[in-house]
């Protein structure tokens, strides 16, 4: 799928390095993280919630997000 305006991809599926997800970040698009392996907690804005595989985590644009894994973590991101 391509963005008709910019010509770039309008949908991206990637397996980001879990270490990069531990740094607080904001995006200007909706994001879904499919936690395939691992457990821990995620921070969305000021809230902290536990998670464990296998689950989906949904985030809205401009939401401050950070994952706090308890050990190894495997995540697939859909943006």
C-alpha positions in Angstrom: 0.0 0.0 0.0 1.3 3.4 -1.0 0.4 6.9 0.1 -1.0 8.6 -3.0 0.2 12.0 -1.8 3.9 11.3 -0.8 4.4 8.1 -2.7 5.8 6.4 0.4 4.5 3.3 2.1 1.3 3.8 4.0 1.6 0.6 5.9 4.8 -0.8 7.4 5.4 -4.2 9.1 8.8 -4.5 10.8 10.6 -6.4 13.6 12.3 -3.5 15.5 15.2 -4.1 17.8 13.6 -4.4 21.3 16.4 -2.1 22.7 15.1 0.8 20.6 11.6 0.4 22.0 12.9 1.0 25.6 13.6 4.6 24.7 10.6 7.0 25.0 9.3 7.9 21.6 6.4 9.5 19.8 5.2 9.0 16.3 2.7 10.8 14.0 0.9 7.5 13.1 -1.1 4.7 14.7 1.1 1.8 15.8 0.3 -1.8 16.8 3.0 -3.9 18.6 2.5 -7.6 18.4 4.4 -9.0 21.3 5.5 -12.5 20.1 7.8 -13.5 23.0 8.5 -11.9 26.4 6.9 -10.0 29.1 7.2 -6.7 30.9 5.4 -3.4 31.1 4.7 -0.5 28.7 4.3 3.1 29.4 1.9 5.1 27.4 1.9 8.8 28.4 1.8 8.7 32.3 0.3 5.2 32.6 2.2 1.9 33.2 0.6 -1.4 32.3 2.0 -5.0 32.4 2.0 -7.2 29.2 2.9 -10.7 28.3 3.2 -12.6 25.0 1.1 -13.2 23.0 -0.7 -9.8 22.9 -1.3 -6.7 20.8 -0.5 -3.2 22.1 -2.2 -0.3 20.3 -0.9 3.3 20.4 -2.3 6.5 18.9 -0.4 9.3 17.2 1.8 11.5 19.4 1.4 9.2 22.4 4.6 8.9 24.4 5.4 5.2 24.4 8.2 3.1 26.0 8.5 -0.7 26.7 10.1 -2.0 29.8 10.9 -5.7 29.1 11.7 -8.3 31.7 14.4 -10.1 29.7 14.2 -11.0 26.0 11.5 -9.5 23.9 10.4 -10.1 20.3 8.0 -7.6 18.8 6.5 -7.0 15.4 5.3 -3.5 14.7 2.6 -2.5 12.3 2.6 1.2 11.5 
